[in-house]
Amino acid sequence: MAAATTAQFEIHSHAVQYVMPDGTVLAEVTFPTVDDGAVDINHTFVYESLRGQGIAGKLLEQAAQELEETGRKAHLSCSYAVRWFEKHPERANLVT
């Protein structure tokens, strides 16, 4: 999908999104606040035509960095996030 090359990652306090310039969200991971200093990584989505390209992993890496920088911890209710953190034990300190 050539158009996806113009998309950019946007980091928010509650989500990381892969977004086209027109605002179309192609992929996202959401992590709403559930407690003081804790979020729930509850949803990961990648547009079907972009799956298998490592975008979900990049979303989780950006989310982990955002949590680390803001001193927050994560509950994991998203099955993809559970698997990602299992594969990245160096980020285990971010999981409650």
N, CA, C and O atoms as a GROMACS GRO file, in nm:
protein
  384
    1MET      N    1   0.085  -0.118   0.000
    1MET     CA    2   0.000   0.000   0.000
    1MET      C    3   0.089   0.124   0.000
    1MET      O    4   0.136   0.164   0.106
    2ALA      N    5   0.113   0.183  -0.112
    2ALA     CA    6   0.206   0.294  -0.126
    2ALA      C    7   0.165   0.415  -0.045
    2ALA      O    8   0.251   0.486   0.008
    3ALA      N    9   0.036   0.441  -0.034
    3ALA     CA   10  -0.011   0.558   0.038
    3ALA      C   11   0.029   0.554   0.185
    3ALA      O   12   0.045   0.659   0.247
    4ALA      N   13   0.046   0.434   0.241
    4ALA     CA   14   0.078   0.421   0.383
    4ALA      C   15   0.215   0.480   0.415
    4ALA      O   16   0.244   0.511   0.531
    5THR      N   17   0.301   0.495   0.314
    5THR     CA   18   0.434   0.549   0.340
    5THR      C   19   0.429   0.694   0.386
    5THR      O   20   0.527   0.744   0.440
    6THR      N   21   0.317   0.762   0.366
    6THR     CA   22   0.304   0.900   0.412
    6THR      C   23   0.243   0.907   0.551
    6THR      O   24   0.233   1.015   0.609
    7ALA      N   25   0.202   0.793   0.605
    7ALA     CA   26   0.144   0.789   0.740
    7ALA      C   27   0.255   0.811   0.842
    7ALA      O   28   0.372   0.784   0.817
    8GLN      N   29   0.213   0.861   0.959
    8GLN     CA   30   0.309   0.887   1.066
    8GLN      C   31   0.253   0.836   1.198
    8GLN      O   32   0.132   0.828   1.216
    9PHE      N   33   0.344   0.802   1.289
    9PHE     CA   34   0.303   0.764   1.423
    9PHE      C   35   0.273   0.889   1.503
    9PHE      O   36   0.350   0.985   1.500
   10GLU      N   37   0.162   0.888   1.576
   10GLU     CA   38   0.125   0.997   1.666
   10GLU      C   39   0.115   0.937   1.805
   10GLU      O   40   0.047   0.837   1.826
   11ILE      N   41   0.183   0.998   1.900
   11ILE     CA   42   0.185   0.949   2.037
   11ILE      C   43   0.099   1.041   2.122
   11ILE      O   44   0.121   1.162   2.127
   12HIS      N   45   0.002   0.981   2.190
   12HIS     CA   46  -0.087   1.054   2.280
   12HIS      C   47  -0.075   0.995   2.420
   12HIS      O   48  -0.013   0.890   2.436
   13SER      N   49  -0.133   1.058   2.519
   13SER     CA   50  -0.125   1.007   2.656
   13SER      C   51  -0.206   0.879   2.675
   13SER      O   52  -0.186   0.807   2.774
   14HIS      N   53  -0.297   0.850   2.584
   14HIS     CA   54  -0.386   0.735   2.596
   14HIS      C   55  -0.381   0.640   2.476
   14HIS      O   56  -0.451   0.539   2.474
   15ALA      N   57  -0.298   0.671   2.376
   15ALA     CA   58  -0.293   0.588   2.255
   15ALA      C   59  -0.171   0.623   2.171
   15ALA      O   60  -0.114   0.731   2.182
   16VAL      N   61  -0.133   0.526   2.087
   16VAL     CA   62  -0.036   0.551   1.980
   16VAL      C   63  -0.109   0.512   1.852
   16VAL      O   64  -0.166   0.404   1.842
   17GLN      N   65  -0.106   0.603   1.755
   17GLN     CA   66  -0.176   0.579   1.630
   17GLN      C   67  -0.083   0.595   1.511
   17GLN      O   68   0.012   0.674   1.515
   18TYR      N   69  -0.111   0.520   1.405
   18TYR     CA   70  -0.043   0.533   1.277
   18TYR      C   71  -0.146   0.598   1.186
   18TYR      O   72  -0.246   0.535   1.150
   19VAL      N   73  -0.123   0.724   1.149
   19VAL     CA   74  -0.227   0.809   1.090
   19VAL      C   75  -0.182   0.868   0.957
   19VAL      O   76  -0.068   0.910   0.940
   20MET      N   77  -0.276   0.871   0.864
   20MET     CA   78  -0.255   0.938   0.736
   20MET      C   79  -0.268   1.090   0.755
   20MET      O   80  -0.328   1.134   0.853
   21PRO      N   81  -0.212   1.170   0.664
   21PRO     CA   82  -0.225   1.316   0.677
   21PRO      C   83  -0.370   1.365   0.683
   21PRO      O   84  -0.397   1.470   0.742
   22ASP      N   85  -0.464   1.290   0.624
   22ASP     CA   86  -0.606   1.333   0.627
   22ASP      C   87  -0.676   1.293   0.757
   22ASP      O   88  -0.795   1.318   0.774
   23GLY      N   89  -0.602   1.229   0.850
   23GLY     CA   90  -0.659   1.191   0.979
   23GLY      C   91  -0.707   1.047   0.986
   23GLY      O   92  -0.750   1.002   1.092
   24THR      N   93  -0.700   0.974   0.876
   24THR     CA   94  -0.741   0.834   0.877
   24THR      C   95  -0.645   0.752   0.962
   24THR      O   96  -0.524   0.752   0.940
   25VAL      N   97  -0.700   0.682   1.061
   25VAL     CA   98  -0.619   0.597   1.149
   25VAL      C   99  -0.604   0.460   1.083
   25VAL      O  100  -0.703   0.389   1.062
   26LEU      N  101  -0.480   0.424   1.052
   26LEU     CA  102  -0.451   0.296   0.988
   26LEU      C  103  -0.421   0.187   1.090
   26LEU      O  104  -0.440   0.069   1.063
   27ALA      N  105  -0.373   0.228   1.207
   27ALA     CA  106  -0.339   0.133   1.312
   27ALA      C  107  -0.334   0.209   1.444
   27ALA      O  108  -0.305   0.328   1.448
   28GLU      N  109  -0.362   0.136   1.553
   28GLU     CA  110  -0.355   0.202   1.684
   28GLU      C  111  -0.344   0.101   1.796
   28GLU      O  112  -0.384  -0.015   1.782
   29VAL      N  113  -0.290   0.146   1.907
   29VAL     CA  114  -0.295   0.076   2.032
   29VAL      C  115  -0.350   0.177   2.133
   29VAL      O  116  -0.304   0.291   2.139
   30THR      N  117  -0.448   0.134   2.212
   30THR     CA  118  -0.510   0.226   2.308
   30THR      C  119  -0.480   0.180   2.450
   30THR      O  120  -0.475   0.060   2.479
   31PHE      N  121  -0.459   0.279   2.538
   31PHE     CA  122  -0.428   0.249   2.678
   31PHE      C  123  -0.484   0.357   2.770
   31PHE      O  124  -0.411   0.444   2.817
   32PRO      N  125  -0.616   0.350   2.794
   32PRO     CA  126  -0.679   0.448   2.883
   32PRO      C  127  -0.630   0.432   3.027
   32PRO      O  128  -0.590   0.324   3.070
   33THR      N  129  -0.633   0.542   3.100
   33THR     CA  130  -0.595   0.541   3.242
   33THR      C  131  -0.700   0.464   3.321
   33THR      O  132  -0.820   0.483   3.302
   34VAL      N  133  -0.654   0.376   3.410
   34VAL     CA  134  -0.745   0.299   3.495
   34VAL      C  135  -0.723   0.327   3.643
   34VAL      O  136  -0.811   0.299   3.726
   35ASP      N  137  -0.609   0.380   3.676
   35ASP     CA  138  -0.570   0.408   3.814
   35ASP      C  139  -0.470   0.521   3.810
   35ASP      O  140  -0.420   0.558   3.704
   36ASP      N  141  -0.440   0.575   3.926
   36ASP     CA  142  -0.335   0.675   3.933
   36ASP      C  143  -0.203   0.607   3.895
   36ASP      O  144  -0.154   0.520   3.968
   37GLY      N  145  -0.146   0.647   3.783
   37GLY     CA  146  -0.019   0.590   3.739
   37GLY      C  147  -0.028   0.458   3.666
   37GLY      O  148   0.073   0.394   3.641
   38ALA      N  149  -0.150   0.417   3.630
   38ALA     CA  150  -0.166   0.290   3.559
   38ALA      C  151  -0.265   0.304   3.443
   38ALA      O  152  -0.364   0.377   3.452
   39VAL      N  153  -0.235   0.232   3.336
   39VAL     CA  154  -0.322   0.229   3.218
   39VAL      C  155  -0.358   0.084   3.188
   39VAL      O  156  -0.299  -0.008   3.244
   40ASP      N  157  -0.454   0.066   3.100
   40ASP     CA  158  -0.490  -0.066   3.051
   40ASP      C  159  -0.466  -0.069   2.901
   40ASP      O  160  -0.537  -0.003   2.825
   41ILE      N  161  -0.366  -0.145   2.858
   41ILE     CA  162  -0.346  -0.162   2.714
   41ILE      C  163  -0.455  -0.260   2.671
   41ILE      O  164  -0.444  -0.381   2.691
   42ASN      N  165  -0.561  -0.204   2.612
   42ASN     CA  166  -0.683  -0.281   2.591
   42ASN      C  167  -0.718  -0.309   2.445
   42ASN      O  168  -0.815  -0.381   2.419
   43HIS      N  169  -0.643  -0.255   2.351
   43HIS     CA  170  -0.684  -0.270   2.210
   43HIS      C  171  -0.566  -0.242   2.118
   43HIS      O  172  -0.498  -0.140   2.132
   44THR      N  173  -0.543  -0.332   2.025
   44THR     CA  174  -0.445  -0.310   1.919
   44THR      C  175  -0.515  -0.340   1.788
   44THR      O  176  -0.578  -0.445   1.774
   45PHE      N  177  -0.504  -0.250   1.692
   45PHE     CA  178  -0.567  -0.267   1.562
   45PHE      C  179  -0.471  -0.224   1.453
   45PHE      O  180  -0.404  -0.121   1.464
   46VAL      N  181  -0.463  -0.304   1.347
   46VAL     CA  182  -0.387  -0.268   1.227
   46VAL      C  183  -0.478  -0.296   1.108
   46VAL      O  184  -0.531  -0.405   1.093
   47TYR      N  185  -0.494  -0.195   1.022
   47TYR     CA  186  -0.574  -0.209   0.901
   47TYR      C  187  -0.527  -0.333   0.825
   47TYR      O  188  -0.407  -0.358   0.813
   48GLU      N  189  -0.621  -0.410   0.776
   48GLU     CA  190  -0.593  -0.542   0.718
   48GLU      C  191  -0.480  -0.542   0.615
   48GLU      O  192  -0.395  -0.632   0.618
   49SER      N  193  -0.476  -0.446   0.526
   49SER     CA  194  -0.375  -0.447   0.420
   49SER      C  195  -0.234  -0.418   0.472
   49SER      O  196  -0.136  -0.435   0.398
   50LEU      N  197  -0.222  -0.374   0.598
   50LEU     CA  198  -0.090  -0.343   0.655
   50LEU      C  199  -0.041  -0.451   0.751
   50LEU      O  200   0.071  -0.443   0.801
   51ARG      N  201  -0.122  -0.551   0.777
   51ARG     CA  202  -0.084  -0.656   0.872
   51ARG      C  203   0.035  -0.735   0.821
   51ARG      O  204   0.054  -0.751   0.700
   52GLY      N  205   0.115  -0.783   0.914
   52GLY     CA  206   0.233  -0.861   0.879
   52GLY      C  207   0.355  -0.778   0.847
   52GLY      O  208   0.456  -0.832   0.802
   53GLN      N  209   0.348  -0.647   0.868
   53GLN     CA  210   0.459  -0.557   0.837
   53GLN      C  211   0.528  -0.503   0.961
   53GLN      O  212   0.614  -0.415   0.952
   54GLY      N  213   0.491  -0.555   1.078
   54GLY     CA  214   0.556  -0.511   1.201
   54GLY      C  215   0.501  -0.383   1.261
   54GLY      O  216   0.559  -0.329   1.356
   55ILE      N  217   0.392  -0.334   1.209
   55ILE     CA  218   0.337  -0.208   1.257
   55ILE      C  219   0.285  -0.221   1.400
   55ILE      O  220   0.305  -0.131   1.482
   56ALA      N  221   0.218  -0.331   1.432
   56ALA     CA  222   0.167  -0.350   1.568
   56ALA      C  223   0.281  -0.350   1.669
   56ALA      O  224   0.269  -0.292   1.777
   57GLY      N  225   0.390  -0.413   1.634
   57GLY     CA  226   0.507  -0.414   1.723
   57GLY      C  227   0.563  -0.274   1.743
   57GLY      O  228   0.604  -0.239   1.854
   58LYS      N  229   0.565  -0.195   1.636
   58LYS     CA  230   0.612  -0.056   1.648
   58LYS      C  231   0.519   0.026   1.737
   58LYS      O  232   0.564   0.110   1.814
   59LEU      N  233   0.389   0.000   1.726
   59LEU     CA  234   0.292   0.069   1.812
   59LEU      C  235   0.319   0.038   1.958
   59LEU      O  236   0.322   0.127   2.042
   60LEU      N  237   0.340  -0.091   1.988
   60LEU     CA  238   0.365  -0.131   2.127
   60LEU      C  239   0.497  -0.076   2.177
   60LEU      O  240   0.507  -0.038   2.294
   61GLU      N  241   0.598  -0.072   2.093
   61GLU     CA  242   0.727  -0.015   2.133
   61GLU      C  243   0.710   0.133   2.169
   61GLU      O  244   0.764   0.179   2.270
   62GLN      N  245   0.637   0.205   2.087
   62GLN     CA  246   0.611   0.347   2.115
   62GLN      C  247   0.529   0.363   2.242
   62GLN      O  248   0.554   0.454   2.322
   63ALA      N  249   0.430   0.276   2.263
   63ALA     CA  250   0.348   0.282   2.384
   63ALA      C  251   0.434   0.255   2.507
   63ALA      O  252   0.421   0.325   2.608
   64ALA      N  253   0.520   0.154   2.500
   64ALA     CA  254   0.608   0.123   2.612
   64ALA      C  255   0.700   0.241   2.643
   64ALA      O  256   0.723   0.272   2.760
   65GLN      N  257   0.751   0.305   2.540
   65GLN     CA  258   0.837   0.422   2.560
   65GLN      C  259   0.759   0.535   2.626
   65GLN      O  260   0.811   0.601   2.717
   66GLU      N  261   0.636   0.558   2.582
   66GLU     CA  262   0.552   0.662   2.641
   66GLU      C  263   0.526   0.633   2.789
   66GLU      O  264   0.533   0.724   2.872
   67LEU      N  265   0.496   0.510   2.822
   67LEU     CA  266   0.472   0.473   2.962
   67LEU      C  267   0.597   0.491   3.046
   67LEU      O  268   0.592   0.541   3.158
   68GLU      N  269   0.710   0.449   2.991
   68GLU     CA  270   0.837   0.463   3.062
   68GLU      C  271   0.868   0.610   3.089
   68GLU      O  272   0.907   0.647   3.200
   69GLU      N  273   0.851   0.693   2.988
   69GLU     CA  274   0.881   0.836   3.001
   69GLU      C  275   0.788   0.908   3.098
   69GLU      O  276   0.826   1.009   3.157
   70THR      N  277   0.666   0.857   3.115
   70THR     CA  278   0.570   0.923   3.202
   70THR      C  279   0.555   0.852   3.337
   70THR      O  280   0.472   0.891   3.419
   71GLY      N  281   0.635   0.747   3.359
   71GLY     CA  282   0.634   0.677   3.487
   71GLY      C  283   0.509   0.598   3.516
   71GLY      O  284   0.472   0.580   3.632
   72ARG      N  285   0.442   0.551   3.411
   72ARG     CA  286   0.319   0.474   3.431
   72ARG      C  287   0.344   0.325   3.411
   72ARG      O  288   0.442   0.285   3.347
   73LYS      N  289   0.254   0.244   3.465
   73LYS     CA  290   0.257   0.098   3.450
   73LYS      C  291   0.134   0.057   3.370
   73LYS      O  292   0.039   0.134   3.355
   74ALA      N  293   0.137  -0.068   3.320
   74ALA     CA  294   0.027  -0.114   3.234
   74ALA      C  295  -0.033  -0.245   3.281
   74ALA      O  296   0.037  -0.340   3.315
   75HIS      N  297  -0.166  -0.248   3.282
   75HIS     CA  298  -0.242  -0.373   3.288
   75HIS      C  299  -0.254  -0.415   3.141
   75HIS      O  300  -0.259  -0.330   3.052
   76LEU      N  301  -0.260  -0.543   3.116
   76LEU     CA  302  -0.266  -0.592   2.977
   76LEU      C  303  -0.394  -0.673   2.956
   76LEU      O  304  -0.401  -0.790   2.994
   77SER      N  305  -0.495  -0.611   2.895
   77SER     CA  306  -0.615  -0.687   2.860
   77SER      C  307  -0.622  -0.717   2.711
   77SER      O  308  -0.712  -0.789   2.667
   78CYS      N  309  -0.531  -0.664   2.633
   78CYS     CA  310  -0.521  -0.693   2.490
   78CYS      C  311  -0.430  -0.814   2.470
   78CYS      O  312  -0.316  -0.815   2.517
   79SER      N  313  -0.480  -0.916   2.401
   79SER     CA  314  -0.402  -1.038   2.382
   79SER      C  315  -0.271  -1.013   2.306
   79SER      O  316  -0.170  -1.077   2.334
   80TYR      N  317  -0.273  -0.922   2.210
   80TYR     CA  318  -0.150  -0.892   2.137
   80TYR      C  319  -0.048  -0.828   2.231
   80TYR      O  320   0.071  -0.862   2.224
   81ALA      N  321  -0.091  -0.738   2.318
   81ALA     CA  322   0.000  -0.674   2.413
   81ALA      C  323   0.060  -0.777   2.508
   81ALA      O  324   0.178  -0.768   2.542
   82VAL      N  325  -0.019  -0.874   2.552
   82VAL     CA  326   0.033  -0.979   2.640
   82VAL      C  327   0.147  -1.052   2.569
   82VAL      O  328   0.254  -1.071   2.627
   83ARG      N  329   0.125  -1.092   2.444
   83ARG     CA  330   0.229  -1.163   2.368
   83ARG      C  331   0.351  -1.074   2.344
   83ARG      O  332   0.464  -1.121   2.352
   84TRP      N  333   0.328  -0.946   2.314
   84TRP     CA  334   0.440  -0.855   2.287
   84TRP      C  335   0.528  -0.841   2.412
   84TRP      O  336   0.650  -0.847   2.402
   85PHE      N  337   0.468  -0.821   2.527
   85PHE     CA  338   0.546  -0.807   2.649
   85PHE      C  339   0.616  -0.937   2.686
   85PHE      O  340   0.725  -0.933   2.744
   86GLU      N  341   0.557  -1.053   2.655
   86GLU     CA  342   0.625  -1.181   2.678
   86GLU      C  343   0.751  -1.191   2.594
   86GLU      O  344   0.852  -1.247   2.638
   87LYS      N  345   0.746  -1.136   2.473
   87LYS     CA  346   0.862  -1.140   2.382
   87LYS      C  347   0.964  -1.031   2.413
   87LYS      O  348   1.074  -1.033   2.357
   88HIS      N  349   0.930  -0.935   2.500
   88HIS     CA  350   1.018  -0.825   2.535
   88HIS      C  351   1.034  -0.816   2.687
   88HIS      O  352   0.985  -0.722   2.749
   89PRO      N  353   1.102  -0.914   2.745
   89PRO     CA  354   1.117  -0.918   2.891
   89PRO      C  355   1.189  -0.795   2.947
   89PRO      O  356   1.177  -0.765   3.066
   90GLU      N  357   1.263  -0.725   2.863
   90GLU     CA  358   1.330  -0.602   2.907
   90GLU      C  359   1.232  -0.492   2.943
   90GLU      O  360   1.269  -0.392   3.005
   91ARG      N  361   1.106  -0.510   2.904
   91ARG     CA  362   1.000  -0.412   2.934
   91ARG      C  363   0.906  -0.461   3.045
   91ARG      O  364   0.806  -0.396   3.075
   92ALA      N  365   0.939  -0.574   3.107
   92ALA     CA  366   0.853  -0.635   3.210
   92ALA      C  367   0.828  -0.540   3.326
   92ALA      O  368   0.725  -0.549   3.392
   93ASN      N  369   0.921  -0.450   3.352
   93ASN     CA  370   0.904  -0.354   3.462
   93ASN      C  371   0.788  -0.260   3.441
   93ASN      O  372   0.748  -0.190   3.534
   94LEU      N  373   0.733  -0.254   3.322
   94LEU     CA  374   0.619  -0.166   3.292
   94LEU      C  375   0.484  -0.233   3.317
   94LEU      O  376   0.381  -0.166   3.313
   95VAL      N  377   0.484  -0.363   3.342
   95VAL     CA  378   0.360  -0.437   3.358
   95VAL      C  379   0.326  -0.455   3.505
   95VAL      O  380   0.412  -0.491   3.585
   96THR      N  381   0.198  -0.430   3.540
   96THR     CA  382   0.154  -0.450   3.679
   96THR      C  383   0.103  -0.591   3.697
   96THR      O  384   0.062  -0.628   3.807
   0.00000   0.00000   0.00000
